[in-house]
Amino acid sequence: MVTYPPQDSNPQDSVSVQIANEVAAHEGIDPVDVSPPLHNVVNTSALDALFDPTIAGHQRTGRVTFAYRGHTVVIENNEGIEIDVREDNKRQNNHDEVLP
């Protein structure tokens, strides 16, 4: 789990960029190697907007959960945005299978 924005991140990194980085870190790969890209799975503009401050500058609260690359991604904002990447218990084998 990572709290957004992490201390070592660029403050301009969006929630969606942080998710891609966290998934890559969880899998031990470079973020550019994450495929399919997150924007092919969820509307990243809408996702980022959900966690942006309101027009009045107030923090939004809420939680979003979705499946991505065999993981369950949970983004929660109560007193700060937290991103948690968990192994999906129902994860299926992503390898190609040769059928007889």
Backbone torsions as a table, in degrees:
resi	resn	phi	psi	omega
1	MET	NA	142.0	179.1
2	VAL	-128.6	142.2	174.8
3	THR	-94.5	134.8	-175.6
4	TYR	-97.5	138.7	-11.7
5	PRO	-80.8	138.8	177.0
6	PRO	-61.6	153.4	-177.5
7	GLN	-62.5	-29.0	-177.5
8	ASP	-94.2	8.9	-178.2
9	SER	-99.0	164.0	174.0
10	ASN	-74.3	129.6	-177.4
11	PRO	-61.5	-17.3	178.2
12	GLN	-85.4	-6.1	179.0
13	ASP	-63.6	128.5	179.8
14	SER	-77.8	168.1	176.1
15	VAL	-58.4	-42.0	-178.4
16	SER	-64.9	-36.9	176.4
17	VAL	-66.3	-41.1	178.4
18	GLN	-63.5	-37.1	177.5
19	ILE	-63.4	-47.7	179.1
20	ALA	-59.6	-41.8	178.3
21	ASN	-64.9	-41.0	-178.9
22	GLU	-68.2	-40.4	177.2
23	VAL	-63.0	-44.6	179.2
24	ALA	-61.4	-43.9	179.0
25	ALA	-63.7	-40.3	179.1
26	HIS	-61.6	-35.8	-179.4
27	GLU	-90.8	-9.0	-179.7
28	GLY	73.4	32.7	179.2
29	ILE	-125.2	168.3	176.8
30	ASP	-74.2	139.3	180.0
31	PRO	-55.4	-29.2	179.0
32	VAL	-71.9	-15.2	179.5
33	ASP	-91.3	-1.6	179.7
34	VAL	-72.8	122.4	-178.0
35	SER	-142.2	134.5	2.8
36	PRO	-73.6	157.0	176.9
37	PRO	-59.9	149.7	-178.4
38	LEU	-55.1	-37.1	-177.6
39	HIS	-67.7	-12.7	174.0
40	ASN	-82.5	-13.0	-175.6
41	VAL	-106.9	-40.6	178.9
42	VAL	-133.6	159.6	175.0
43	ASN	-77.6	100.0	-173.8
44	THR	-67.6	-31.7	177.2
45	SER	-63.8	-43.7	178.8
46	ALA	-67.3	-41.0	179.4
47	LEU	-61.2	-46.5	178.4
48	ASP	-61.9	-40.7	-178.9
49	ALA	-64.1	-32.7	178.6
50	LEU	-60.5	-28.5	-175.1
51	PHE	-109.6	4.0	172.9
52	ASP	-75.1	153.3	175.4
53	PRO	-61.5	157.0	177.0
54	THR	-68.2	170.7	178.0
55	ILE	-57.6	-34.8	179.1
56	ALA	-78.0	-3.3	177.6
57	GLY	89.8	9.0	179.6
58	HIS	-84.8	149.7	175.9
59	GLN	-72.7	138.4	173.1
60	ARG	-85.3	153.1	174.1
61	THR	-119.8	152.6	178.2
62	GLY	153.9	-179.0	-177.1
63	ARG	-145.0	138.3	176.2
64	VAL	-129.0	134.5	178.2
65	THR	-130.3	135.3	176.0
66	PHE	-153.5	162.5	178.7
67	ALA	-93.3	139.4	178.6
68	TYR	-155.7	122.0	175.8
69	ARG	55.3	38.9	179.0
70	GLY	78.1	13.9	178.9
71	HIS	-120.3	159.1	168.0
72	THR	-103.2	122.4	-179.6
73	VAL	-103.8	126.0	179.2
74	VAL	-120.1	123.3	175.9
75	ILE	-115.9	124.5	-177.2
76	GLU	-132.0	137.8	178.6
77	ASN	-128.5	105.8	173.1
78	ASN	-116.0	-70.6	175.9
79	GLU	-115.2	14.1	-179.0
80	GLY	164.6	151.4	-175.9
81	ILE	-80.2	128.8	175.8
82	GLU	-118.9	135.6	178.8
83	ILE	-117.5	124.8	-178.5
84	ASP	-125.5	124.9	177.4
85	VAL	-109.5	120.8	-177.2
86	ARG	-122.0	148.1	173.5
87	GLU	-64.2	135.2	176.5
88	ASP	-77.3	125.0	-179.5
89	ASN	-61.7	-24.6	-179.1
90	LYS	-101.9	22.4	-176.9
91	ARG	-56.5	130.9	179.9
92	GLN	-99.8	158.6	178.1
93	ASN	-65.8	121.4	-178.1
94	ASN	-91.2	4.3	-179.0
95	HIS	-82.8	148.3	175.5
96	ASP	-66.4	138.4	177.3
97	GLU	-113.0	139.0	176.4
98	VAL	-93.5	119.6	179.8
99	LEU	-96.5	143.9	-179.3
100	PRO	-67.0	NA	NA
